[in-house]
Amino acid sequence: RDCAIGRKLHYVKLHGSFNWHSSVGDRVMVIGAQKDKLIEGEELLRYYSFLFARVLKETTILCVIGYSFRDHHINKALAKAIDDHRLALCVISPLSASQFRQSLKNCAGGHANALLRGLVAYFPWSVEQLLLKEQHPARSELYRVLTS
C-alpha cells in the first residue's frame, strides 16, 4: 500500500503560497479569483491538486487547522470527498461553533452544506490552547475522534 493509505498521520499544507516561479520562470502568486486557472496552467500545481484529491479519497477523517474555507478549489475537493467517499471533517478553530458555521456559510458558498454534513467534530480553541497546554480537557476527545 502506498503512503497515502494506512494508519499514518499526513500533514498537507493547503494554502499560503507565494513567490512561486512558473514553468517559464515568471514570479507568480497563487491568489485571488484566478487560482483555478493558475493551478490548471502549471504542471506542479496540477500534480499537487491531484495528490490532494487522492489523499482525500483514501482518508476517512481530515483534521483541518487554520483554514478559512475561502478557496473554492479546496472546498470543491473536500465536498466531493465528503459526498463520494464519506470523508469526515474535524476542525480546530478559535471561533465559537456558531461563528464558525456562519463563517463557513459566508465563505464556502455552494459547498457549505456538504462541508457541514461532513463535520463530525469541532474544537473551538486555538492550537496552542488545545495541543500545547498541559491536559486540556478536550485533548482526549480530539484523540478519540482522530483514531476512531
C-alpha positions in Angstrom: 0.0 0.0 0.0 1.3 3.4 -0.8 2.0 6.3 1.5 -1.5 7.9 1.1 -3.2 4.9 2.7 -3.0 3.4 6.1 -2.9 4.5 9.7 -0.4 7.3 9.3 -0.7 11.0 10.0 -0.3 13.1 6.9 0.3 16.8 7.0 -0.9 18.7 3.9 -0.3 22.4 3.7 -3.1 23.7 1.6 -2.5 27.3 1.0 -0.4 30.4 1.8 1.8 30.0 -1.2 3.8 33.0 -2.6 7.0 33.7 -4.5 6.3 30.8 -7.0 8.2 30.6 -10.2 6.1 29.4 -13.1 7.4 26.8 -15.5 8.6 29.7 -17.8 10.4 31.4 -14.9 7.9 34.1 -14.1 7.3 35.0 -10.5 3.6 34.4 -9.6 1.4 34.4 -6.6 -1.4 31.8 -6.4 -4.1 34.2 -5.0 -7.4 35.7 -5.9 -10.1 34.6 -8.3 -7.6 33.2 -10.8 -6.3 30.4 -8.6 -8.1 27.7 -10.5 -6.7 29.0 -13.8 -3.2 29.3 -12.4 -3.3 25.7 -10.9 -4.5 24.2 -14.2 -1.8 26.1 -16.1 1.1 24.7 -14.1 2.1 21.1 -14.1 3.5 21.1 -10.5 0.3 22.8 -9.1 -1.9 20.4 -11.1 0.0 17.5 -9.5 -0.4 18.9 -6.0 -4.2 19.2 -6.7 -4.3 15.6 -8.0 -2.3 14.4 -4.9 -4.7 16.3 -2.5 -7.7 14.7 -4.2 -6.1 11.3 -4.0 -5.3 11.7 -0.3 -8.8 12.8 0.4 -10.2 9.8 -1.5 -8.2 7.4 0.7 -8.7 9.3 4.0 -11.5 8.7 6.5 -11.0 11.7 8.6 -9.3 15.0 7.9 -8.3 17.4 10.7 -8.4 20.9 9.5 -6.4 23.5 11.3 -6.1 27.2 10.3 -8.1 27.1 7.1 -10.7 29.7 6.4 -12.7 27.8 3.8 -12.3 30.6 1.4 -10.7 28.7 -1.5 -13.3 27.3 -4.0 -11.0 24.7 -5.4 -10.2 23.3 -2.0 -13.8 23.4 -0.8 -14.8 21.6 -4.0 -12.3 18.8 -3.4 -13.4 18.5 0.3 -17.1 18.5 -0.7 -16.5 15.8 -3.3 -14.7 13.6 -0.9 -17.5 14.1 1.7 -20.2 13.2 -0.8 -18.3 10.5 -2.8 -16.1 8.8 -0.1 -17.7 9.8 3.2 -14.7 11.9 4.3 -15.3 13.2 7.8 -14.0 16.6 8.9 -12.6 17.6 12.3 -12.0 21.3 12.6 -9.9 23.1 15.1 -10.5 26.9 15.1 -10.6 29.6 17.8 -14.1 30.7 16.6 -17.1 29.7 18.6 -19.2 27.0 16.9 -21.9 29.4 15.8 -19.3 31.9 14.5 -17.6 29.0 12.6 -20.9 27.9 11.0 -21.7 31.4 9.9 -18.2 32.0 8.5 -18.5 28.7 6.6 -21.8 29.7 5.1 -20.4 33.1 4.1 -17.1 31.8 2.7 -17.7 28.3 1.3 -20.6 29.3 -1.0 -22.3 26.3 -2.6 -20.1 23.9 -0.8 -21.1 25.0 2.8 -23.8 22.4 3.2 -21.6 19.5 2.1 -18.8 20.7 4.4 -21.3 20.9 7.3 -22.6 17.4 6.5 -19.0 16.1 6.7 -18.3 17.9 10.0 -18.0 15.2 12.8 -16.1 17.2 15.4 -15.4 20.9 16.1 -12.9 22.2 18.7 -13.4 25.9 19.4 -9.9 26.6 20.6 -6.6 27.7 19.2 -3.9 25.0 18.5 -1.9 26.4 21.4 -4.8 26.0 23.8 -5.8 22.6 22.6 -2.5 20.9 21.9 0.3 22.7 23.6 -1.2 23.4 27.1 -1.0 20.6 29.6 -4.0 18.4 30.0 -6.6 20.4 28.0 -10.0 18.7 28.8 -10.8 18.3 25.1 -7.5 16.7 24.1 -8.7 13.2 24.8 -11.8 13.8 22.7 -9.7 15.0 19.8 -7.5 11.9 20.1 -10.6 9.7 20.1 -12.0 11.4 17.0 -8.8 11.2 15.1 -8.2 7.5 16.0 -11.7 6.1 15.5 
